[in-house]
Amino acid sequence: MSQFFFQIIGGKYEGISELANAEDRDAAWAEMLATCSDLARDVTGDLKPNSEWRMTLFDASRKPVFRIRLLAEALGGPAFEPRQGAVEPEREGIPDLPVTAKLQDVSGPV
């Protein structure tokens, strides 16, 4: 069995953990997504403006394979304090799209 690890940075669940059931990259990705999904409510509840949470998957040689990032950016106003070297956020308005009561799957056929 291949050996994979994931590291979480940002928030209350920081650390490195071994993936117990990952036989290959696809299985490791699936397990990483499942873990991220389990943590999503707590992670998003703890995000502050201009903060980041990330989960990185590493292989047995500790080489990064996949990364999931959640980035909370303040786009102006009193909470906007750009980090050093940060790119200025776009100053565009809301795109001209129809507003709906529910989110819709717009991915189309795969």
RODO-934190 format. One line per 3 residues: number of its first residue (from 0); their letters; for each residue x, y, z of N, C-alpha, C, CB. Coordinates in Angstrom, 2 decimals, always signed. Glycine has a CB too. Layout:
<pts>
NUM = a = X:Y:Z:X:Y:Z:X:Y:Z:X:Y:Z | ...
</pts>
This chain:
<pts>
0 = msq = +0.85:-1.19:+0.00:+0.00:+0.00:+0.00:+0.88:+1.24:+0.00:-0.96:+0.00:+1.23 | +0.53:+2.22:-0.83:+1.25:+3.48:-0.86:+1.01:+4.23:+0.45:+0.80:+4.34:-2.07 | +1.90:+5.12:+0.75:+1.76:+5.89:+1.98:+1.54:+7.35:+1.61:+3.02:+5.72:+2.89
3 = fff = +0.45:+7.92:+2.12:+0.12:+9.31:+1.89:-0.15:+9.99:+3.22:-1.09:+9.45:+0.95 | +0.14:+11.29:+3.25:-0.09:+12.10:+4.44:-0.80:+13.36:+4.00:+1.25:+12.43:+5.18 | -1.56:+13.97:+4.90:-2.06:+15.30:+4.61:-1.71:+16.21:+5.77:-3.58:+15.29:+4.35
6 = qii = -1.49:+17.46:+5.42:-1.17:+18.50:+6.39:-2.24:+19.57:+6.30:+0.25:+19.09:+6.15 | -2.73:+20.00:+7.47:-3.70:+21.09:+7.52:-3.02:+22.28:+8.19:-5.00:+20.66:+8.29 | -3.18:+23.45:+7.57:-2.64:+24.69:+8.12:-3.76:+25.72:+8.16:-1.42:+25.22:+7.26
9 = ggk = -3.91:+26.37:+9.30:-4.94:+27.40:+9.48:-6.14:+26.82:+10.19:-5.35:+27.99:+8.13 | -6.54:+27.41:+11.27:-7.70:+26.91:+12.00:-7.32:+26.01:+13.15:-8.62:+26.18:+11.08 | -8.33:+25.41:+13.76:-8.10:+24.63:+14.98:-7.65:+23.20:+14.73:-9.34:+24.63:+15.81
12 = yeg = -7.68:+22.72:+13.48:-7.29:+21.36:+13.18:-5.95:+21.31:+12.45:-8.36:+20.68:+12.34 | -4.94:+21.96:+12.96:-3.64:+21.96:+12.29:-2.86:+20.71:+12.64:-2.84:+23.21:+12.68 | -2.08:+20.24:+11.68:-1.21:+19.10:+11.94:-1.04:+18.24:+10.71:-1.77:+18.27:+13.07
15 = ise = -0.36:+17.11:+10.90:-0.10:+16.16:+9.84:-0.70:+14.82:+10.25:+1.44:+16.03:+9.55 | -1.35:+14.16:+9.29:-1.98:+12.88:+9.57:-1.75:+11.93:+8.40:-3.50:+13.06:+9.84 | -1.62:+10.65:+8.70:-1.46:+9.64:+7.66:-2.84:+9.20:+7.18:-0.64:+8.43:+8.19
18 = lan = -2.97:+8.99:+5.88:-4.22:+8.46:+5.33:-4.16:+6.94:+5.42:-4.44:+8.93:+3.85 | -5.08:+6.37:+6.16:-5.04:+4.94:+6.44:-5.48:+4.07:+5.27:-5.89:+4.64:+7.62 | -6.42:+4.53:+4.45:-7.03:+3.68:+3.44:-6.64:+4.02:+2.01:-8.51:+3.74:+3.57
21 = aed = -5.57:+4.75:+1.81:-5.21:+5.21:+0.47:-4.22:+4.25:-0.19:-4.62:+6.62:+0.52 | -4.69:+3.54:-1.24:-3.83:+2.61:-1.95:-3.09:+3.28:-3.11:-4.65:+1.45:-2.47 | -3.65:+4.39:-3.64:-3.02:+5.09:-4.75:-3.45:+6.55:-4.69:-3.40:+4.44:-6.12
24 = rda = -3.00:+7.34:-5.69:-3.32:+8.77:-5.71:-4.82:+9.04:-5.74:-2.66:+9.43:-6.90 | -5.55:+8.27:-6.53:-6.99:+8.49:-6.63:-7.69:+8.22:-5.30:-7.59:+7.60:-7.72 | -7.29:+7.15:-4.63:-7.88:+6.83:-3.32:-7.48:+7.89:-2.29:-7.42:+5.43:-2.85
27 = awa = -6.24:+8.38:-2.36:-5.79:+9.42:-1.44:-6.57:+10.71:-1.66:-4.28:+9.67:-1.60 | -6.81:+11.06:-2.93:-7.60:+12.26:-3.25:-9.02:+12.11:-2.70:-7.65:+12.50:-4.77 | -9.63:+10.94:-2.91:-11.00:+10.71:-2.42:-11.06:+10.82:-0.90:-11.50:+9.34:-2.87
30 = eml = -10.07:+10.24:-0.23:-10.06:+10.32:+1.25:-9.81:+11.75:+1.73:-8.98:+9.37:+1.83 | -8.95:+12.46:+1.02:-8.69:+13.86:+1.35:-9.97:+14.69:+1.20:-7.57:+14.42:+0.46 | -10.70:+14.50:+0.10:-11.96:+15.22:-0.11:-12.98:+14.90:+0.98:-12.54:+14.87:-1.48
33 = atc = -13.07:+13.63:+1.36:-14.01:+13.23:+2.40:-13.65:+13.90:+3.73:-14.03:+11.70:+2.57 | -12.38:+13.94:+4.05:-11.94:+14.59:+5.29:-12.21:+16.08:+5.24:-10.44:+14.34:+5.54 | -11.91:+16.71:+4.10:-12.18:+18.14:+3.94:-13.67:+18.42:+4.09:-11.68:+18.62:+2.56
36 = sdl = -14.49:+17.58:+3.50:-15.94:+17.74:+3.61:-16.39:+17.65:+5.06:-16.65:+16.69:+2.76 | -15.82:+16.71:+5.81:-16.17:+16.55:+7.23:-15.80:+17.79:+8.04:-15.48:+15.32:+7.81 | -14.72:+18.46:+7.66:-14.23:+19.62:+8.42:-14.80:+20.95:+7.93:-12.74:+19.66:+8.35
39 = ard = -15.46:+20.96:+6.78:-15.83:+22.21:+6.11:-16.62:+23.17:+6.99:-16.63:+21.89:+4.88 | -17.62:+22.70:+7.72:-18.43:+23.60:+8.54:-17.58:+24.29:+9.62:-19.58:+22.82:+9.21 | -16.73:+23.52:+10.29:-15.88:+24.11:+11.32:-14.85:+25.06:+10.72:-15.18:+23.02:+12.12
42 = vtg = -14.27:+24.67:+9.59:-13.25:+25.49:+8.94:-13.83:+26.83:+8.52:-12.66:+24.76:+7.73 | -14.95:+26.82:+7.81:-15.52:+28.07:+7.32:-16.05:+28.92:+8.46:-16.63:+27.78:+6.32 | -16.48:+28.30:+9.53:-16.95:+29.06:+10.69:-15.83:+29.81:+11.39:-17.63:+28.15:+11.66
45 = dlk = -14.60:+29.33:+11.23:-13.45:+29.95:+11.90:-12.67:+30.91:+11.01:-12.53:+28.88:+12.40 | -12.98:+30.98:+9.70:-12.23:+31.87:+8.82:-12.47:+33.32:+9.19:-12.63:+31.63:+7.35 | -11.43:+34.09:+9.13:-11.48:+35.54:+9.35:-11.12:+36.21:+8.03:-10.50:+36.00:+10.51
48 = pns = -11.50:+37.49:+7.85:-11.09:+38.18:+6.63:-9.57:+38.13:+6.47:-11.57:+39.65:+6.65 | -9.15:+37.94:+5.24:-7.72:+37.88:+4.88:-6.98:+36.73:+5.56:-7.04:+39.19:+5.25 | -7.67:+35.60:+5.68:-7.02:+34.41:+6.23:-7.13:+33.27:+5.22:-7.66:+34.01:+7.58
51 = ewr = -6.39:+32.22:+5.48:-6.36:+31.08:+4.58:-6.33:+29.79:+5.38:-5.14:+31.15:+3.65 | -7.04:+28.78:+4.86:-6.99:+27.41:+5.38:-6.56:+26.55:+4.22:-8.38:+26.94:+5.99 | -5.67:+25.61:+4.47:-5.28:+24.73:+3.38:-4.97:+23.32:+3.89:-4.07:+25.30:+2.64
54 = mtl = -5.22:+22.39:+3.00:-4.96:+20.98:+3.24:-4.12:+20.48:+2.07:-6.30:+20.15:+3.40 | -2.94:+19.95:+2.36:-2.03:+19.50:+1.32:-1.80:+18.00:+1.48:-0.69:+20.27:+1.38 | -1.88:+17.28:+0.37:-1.63:+15.84:+0.36:-0.20:+15.59:-0.10:-2.65:+15.09:-0.56
57 = fda = +0.52:+14.76:+0.64:+1.91:+14.42:+0.32:+2.02:+12.92:+0.08:+2.87:+14.86:+1.46 | +2.93:+12.53:-0.81:+3.19:+11.10:-1.01:+4.22:+10.62:+0.00:+3.67:+10.83:-2.47 | +4.64:+9.36:-0.14:+5.57:+8.75:+0.82:+6.90:+9.48:+0.92:+5.81:+7.31:+0.45
60 = srk = +7.31:+10.13:-0.18:+8.58:+10.87:-0.16:+8.40:+12.30:+0.33:+9.20:+10.87:-1.56 | +7.20:+12.60:+0.82:+6.83:+13.93:+1.34:+6.77:+14.99:+0.23:+7.83:+14.38:+2.42 | +6.53:+14.55:-1.00:+6.35:+15.46:-2.11:+4.86:+15.83:-2.19:+6.84:+14.82:-3.46
63 = pvf = +4.53:+17.14:-2.32:+3.12:+17.53:-2.42:+2.47:+16.98:-3.69:+2.98:+19.05:-2.38 | +1.24:+16.47:-3.53:+0.52:+15.86:-4.65:-0.73:+16.68:-5.00:+0.13:+14.40:-4.32 | -1.52:+17.04:-4.00:-2.74:+17.84:-4.18:-2.83:+18.86:-3.05:-4.01:+16.93:-4.22
66 = rir = -3.58:+19.95:-3.32:-3.83:+20.95:-2.27:-5.24:+21.50:-2.45:-2.78:+22.11:-2.32 | -5.92:+21.66:-1.33:-7.22:+22.34:-1.29:-7.02:+23.58:-0.44:-8.37:+21.40:-0.71 | -7.45:+24.74:-0.96:-7.29:+26.00:-0.22:-8.62:+26.72:-0.11:-6.25:+26.91:-0.92
69 = lla = -8.85:+27.31:+1.04:-9.95:+28.24:+1.24:-9.33:+29.57:+1.60:-10.96:+27.74:+2.36 | -9.61:+30.57:+0.82:-9.02:+31.88:+1.01:-10.12:+32.90:+1.25:-8.16:+32.29:-0.22 | -10.07:+33.57:+2.38:-11.06:+34.59:+2.72:-10.40:+35.95:+2.52:-11.59:+34.43:+4.19
72 = eal = -10.91:+36.72:+1.55:-10.33:+38.01:+1.23:-11.35:+39.12:+1.45:-9.82:+38.03:-0.21 | -10.94:+40.15:+2.16:-11.75:+41.36:+2.26:-11.46:+42.19:+1.02:-11.45:+42.17:+3.59 | -12.51:+42.60:+0.31:-12.34:+43.31:-0.95:-12.67:+44.78:-0.79:-13.21:+42.69:-2.05
75 = ggp = -11.98:+45.44:+0.08:-12.20:+46.86:+0.34:-12.90:+47.07:+1.66:-13.00:+47.49:-0.79 | -13.04:+48.31:+2.03:-13.69:+48.63:+3.29:-12.73:+48.51:+4.46:-14.89:+47.72:+3.51 | -13.24:+48.65:+5.68:-12.38:+48.69:+6.86:-11.60:+47.40:+7.12:-13.19:+49.02:+8.06
78 = afe = -12.12:+46.26:+6.69:-11.42:+45.00:+6.94:-10.31:+44.75:+5.94:-12.39:+43.85:+6.92 | -10.22:+45.57:+4.89:-9.24:+45.33:+3.85:-7.88:+45.85:+4.26:-9.68:+45.96:+2.54 | -6.99:+44.94:+4.54:-5.60:+45.26:+4.82:-4.77:+44.26:+4.03:-5.27:+45.21:+6.38
81 = prq = -4.35:+44.64:+2.83:-3.64:+43.67:+1.99:-2.36:+43.19:+2.65:-3.33:+44.28:+0.63 | -2.09:+41.90:+2.47:-0.82:+41.36:+2.96:+0.30:+41.91:+2.11:-0.83:+39.81:+2.93 | +1.48:+41.94:+2.66:+2.63:+42.42:+1.92:+2.81:+41.55:+0.67:+3.90:+42.40:+2.79
84 = gav = +2.91:+42.16:-0.47:+3.08:+41.45:-1.73:+1.80:+40.94:-2.34:+3.99:+40.32:-1.52 | +0.66:+41.19:-1.68:-0.63:+40.71:-2.21:-1.02:+41.52:-3.43:-1.73:+40.79:-1.14 | -1.71:+40.87:-4.33:-2.20:+41.54:-5.53:-3.48:+42.27:-5.19:-2.43:+40.52:-6.69
87 = epe = -3.62:+43.47:-5.68:-4.82:+44.27:-5.43:-6.04:+43.53:-5.97:-4.70:+45.67:-6.09 | -7.11:+43.39:-5.18:-8.29:+42.68:-5.68:-8.96:+43.44:-6.82:-9.30:+42.45:-4.54 | -9.64:+42.69:-7.66:-10.36:+43.30:-8.77:-11.47:+44.18:-8.22:-10.92:+42.23:-9.72
90 = reg = -11.71:+45.29:-8.86:-12.73:+46.24:-8.42:-13.95:+46.18:-9.32:-12.17:+47.67:-8.39 | -14.32:+44.98:-9.73:-15.44:+44.81:-10.62:-16.71:+44.61:-9.81:-15.21:+43.64:-11.57 | -17.83:+44.93:-10.42:-19.12:+44.69:-9.78:-19.58:+43.27:-10.00:-20.15:+45.67:-10.31
93 = ipd = -20.78:+42.99:-9.58:-21.37:+41.67:-9.77:-21.61:+41.47:-11.26:-22.69:+41.52:-8.95 | -21.20:+40.30:-11.80:-21.45:+40.06:-13.23:-22.94:+40.12:-13.54:-20.87:+38.70:-13.65 | -23.26:+40.44:-14.77:-24.65:+40.54:-15.20:-25.21:+39.14:-15.43:-24.78:+41.40:-16.49
96 = lpv = -25.58:+38.48:-14.34:-26.13:+37.14:-14.38:-27.50:+37.15:-13.72:-25.18:+36.12:-13.69 | -28.38:+36.24:-14.11:-29.68:+36.19:-13.45:-29.52:+35.78:-11.99:-30.61:+35.23:-14.17 | -30.27:+36.42:-11.12:-30.24:+36.09:-9.69:-31.32:+35.06:-9.44:-30.45:+37.37:-8.80
99 = tak = -30.95:+33.97:-8.76:-31.90:+32.91:-8.48:-31.98:+32.70:-6.97:-31.51:+31.60:-9.20 | -33.07:+32.08:-6.52:-33.25:+31.81:-5.10:-32.33:+30.69:-4.63:-34.70:+31.46:-4.81 | -31.97:+29.77:-5.53:-31.12:+28.64:-5.17:-29.91:+28.59:-6.09:-31.92:+27.31:-5.24
102 = lqd = -28.83:+28.01:-5.56:-27.68:+27.77:-6.42:-28.01:+26.63:-7.37:-26.41:+27.44:-5.59 | -27.50:+26.73:-8.56:-27.79:+25.72:-9.57:-26.49:+25.13:-10.08:-28.62:+26.31:-10.73 | -26.54:+23.88:-10.46:-25.38:+23.22:-11.06:-25.26:+23.72:-12.50:-25.50:+21.65:-11.01
105 = vsg = -24.20:+24.46:-12.76:-23.99:+25.03:-14.09:-22.86:+24.33:-14.84:-23.70:+26.52:-13.99 | -22.40:+23.20:-14.29:-21.26:+22.52:-14.90:-21.61:+21.87:-16.22:-20.72:+21.48:-13.96 | -22.86:+21.53:-16.44:-23.27:+20.91:-17.70:-22.80:+19.47:-17.78:-22.72:+21.69:-18.87
108 = pv = -23.07:+18.82:-18.90:-22.66:+17.42:-19.06:-21.15:+17.29:-19.04:-23.22:+16.84:-20.37 | -20.71:+16.22:-18.46:-19.26:+15.99:-18.36:-18.77:+15.17:-19.52:-18.91:+15.28:-17.05
</pts>
